[in-house]
């Protein structure tokens, strides 16, 4: 199954007030594994970025002035997400902005939900942890995910962190992937689910290793005069 973990940054909080997307960050999961195929773009919003929003993400109009407009990236962005399950924290916010951007280009543009399914990790977290804080920082703390390198919000960084949170939040046995391929763009190792029925390699001691181990135990008994494992073995035989 192909999933795209997605986050956006915007000029403000409400597209109905003319606010626009200024950054999109996505990371791809295939069968719950990070693939390294990510999507990231900054966007010129063609309007002023609110100071309150800048304090969150640090993206001002001077930085965004030479970036492409949404019309220039729309086709490539849609091609990247089409057919995937979008994994988003507070999905209504991001999907609302994405739908708004496509409607500005074509008022008859279909909603994102018509060509992608959407999974809201905020709704998942609220169901699993009712009455608790369930923002991304709180979930990182709860699941032991290091986000100390995150001083400001950034769409790609938040998407990478959310991917780790989602894999733990959605349950199942997990394991750290410490291979080079498991490193995401910010250097944080991905978290992946172990496939059910994965065979475990059994490593047995050689005869020489068993003899060395027994010699070591005999030495302990000689120096201490007794050994608990010998007593337990004697009791089990009685």
Secondary structure, 3 states (H helix, E strand, C coil): CEEEEEEEEECCCCHHHCCCEEEEEEEEEECCEECCCCEEEECCCCCCCCHHHHHHHCCCHHHHCCCCCHHHHHHHHHHHHCCCEEEECCHHHHHHHHHHHHHHHCCCCCCHHHCCEEEEHHHHHHHHCCCCCCCHHHHHHHHCCCCCCCCCCCHHHHHHHHHHHHHHHCCCCEEECCCHHHECCCCCECEEECCCCCCCCCCCCCHHHHHHHHHHHHHHHHHHCCCHHHHHHHHHHC
